[in-house]
């Protein structure tokens, strides 16, 4: 009997010491497996006389039950511990910021397009697009540039190889062709802006052969110069974030508008730097005008019924002015140091309400 007690104590201690589910299984096999220590003793009972067999059988069964129960408890405990360890290991703190170390930056061009889109969409404009490769018709003719007109030369146009009929497509020199394309397919009222790439054969500190413009077009039955002025004054003040920013309209000439005006904003150059806002000087930032009746006619809109205004501006230029970027060339150098300096954090989407 003594050594049954000893066996019991020994097995229970082994169960307690098993540190893993595998080790515990080994303990089970040594105790209760086919050749286990309890099993072997059960087998040996057959050689005893009936009374002794019953007594020894009861004792052994009690040991077997105790060991089985201890195995069960230990298995449950080890299982819980394994699960808890795994949960602790795979723990994710969902309250942490998504990417605390975000290093990618939004390019100032993208940021500026997002900002002006937010402002104009707030005024009821939608965004339209057109192809980068244009026909002479949309880029010039339908915009009322007469053939051989000197204004065509001003555009430093990139021409593609002529087709079989000798017609040369162009890389669009401005976003204005999308005015005509939109009017051809849309029944007024129209209120669109067109941010996009434009191309001219020109390259220095303030010109790049590929650059960006945003075009605006409003067509309705009672649109007049007052609407043009109100819209652009509001835009300039919202974009530069200066409520009393002076905005000046200066007579100008574009073939596709009549009358035409260039728009200047107030600035000051005191102290060598350039500060945007009320000051003693002016900076030109965009071209605009009332859509020329010929352009409406080209696009299939009756100028006796509809009028409108249009405007266009260089995105790099307004980005450089707003964010104090001195040189145009690094915009396209993909220099990460420049982008980290002048770029914008991705999460901060510009909205009129939330700030630009
Ligand atoms: N397309 C002109 C340019 O590239 C800019 C422009 C001026 C657009 C006046 C307009 C406008 O829509 O009305 O220089």
Boltz pocket constraint, residues with backbone or C-beta under 6 A from the ligand:
constraints:
  - pocket:
      binder: B
      contacts: [[A, 173], [A, 174], [A, 175], [A, 176], [A, 215], [A, 216], [A, 254], [A, 256], [A, 257], [A, 261], [A, 286], [A, 287], [A, 288], [A, 289], [A, 309], [A, 310], [A, 311], [A, 312], [A, 313]]
      max_distance: 6.0
